[in-house]
Amino acid sequence: MRTKHAMAFILVTVLLDSIGFGIILPVLPGLIMDVTGEPLANAARYGGWLLFVYAVTQFFSAPVLGNLSDRFGRRPVLLLSLLAMGCDYLLMGWAPTLGWLFLGRLIAGISASTYGIANAFIADTFAPEDRARNFALLGAAFGVGFIVGPVIGGLLGEFGPRAPFYAAAGLAFTNVVYGFLVLPESLKKENRRAFDWNRANPLGTFNQLWRYPVVLGLVFAYFFYMMGHHSLPSVWSYFAIEKFDWSSRDIGISLGAVGVCMIVVQAWLIRYVLDRFGTGRTAYIGLVATILSFVGYALVPYGWMIYGIIVLGAAQGFVAPSVQALMSGRIPPDAQGELQGALASVSSLVSILSPPFMTQTFAYFSAGGAPLYFPGAPFIAAALFTLLGLIAFMRALVGVAKPEVSGR
């Protein structure tokens, strides 16, 4: 019963985290314009730098928080992160100047460890053969929140651009109280280790992963997969408008379809695929389907065909849970938080690198003077990145059958 309550809290945490993030998306441009008094084009530039600051901060802070959770346990670090997240939303809702918004994004980047620590909690609590299913549940919870959040944010935005931030703060603080009441500590005292600054940084974390060659190879596979994956949020709207002249309503419906398909895959279908094919083959299926879907997006001639490709591309929901399960199974109990911190740093690094690359690729091949007009070019690039991820994954799995060192 205690484990069920804890798992429910972890799912609610990830759900509210993604709802809180999604709530602010429809109104962030309006808030920036309200604070700066500048037009939408300049607001977009500021918004890009806000995302950059968030990603850079998370890149450096995620390993620190992951290592702190290996020292002091998951519960205190997770609750403090949620508390800081609520304060960030309050700060951004109140912010009178652009500088305060940047401070808010710095705080958000520091506190953005909830997803990684939630994964570490699962690694602590469940046997290796059950982790992929529960990692997938987290992905499904995030997907639900990302669908619901923008809808709520759009409705609350009718009361002004600051209202959704206060609502997101309320969700975060409510979850702090809920977690304080029901969340047990998942990391046993015998599995804790001393905090070490040499390990609590991106380079130090990856140096530790050199001890586990299979895991390091899987991290590279995860990096290339995520580089391709970020093409979707980076250029989807621009691509749909440029190629199909879609309205914002059309784009919203398509993104909703993506979210629904991902939820079906991660909350339901992955369990059957894992039982039938195992963790490694499930990841293979996801990577191959992802490559094919990116090529399909790039070449699709009619907008209505997008929905068939979305169904195929939803199989990418197999990838991250399977790869994370393979990695966590090769890492000792006292380093699960460190692993999740490393993965959070990888995600942050991708958030720094991939969106500018994808948007610039789109702009180059969609401009009037382009040597080749091809708005789908970012998706071809995404397919190539995912192919590199597949190759790295295949090379890493060569060593899966060999035992790893399980000591500290």
Helices and strands as residue ranges (DSSP letters): H 2-24, H 28-36, H 40-72, H 74-94, H 98-111, H 114-125, H 128-156, G 157-159, H 163-182, G 189-191, H 202-209, H 213-229, H 231-244, H 248-264, I 265-269, H 270-299, G 303-305, H 306-313, G 314-318, H 319-328, G 333-335, H 336-366, H 377-397
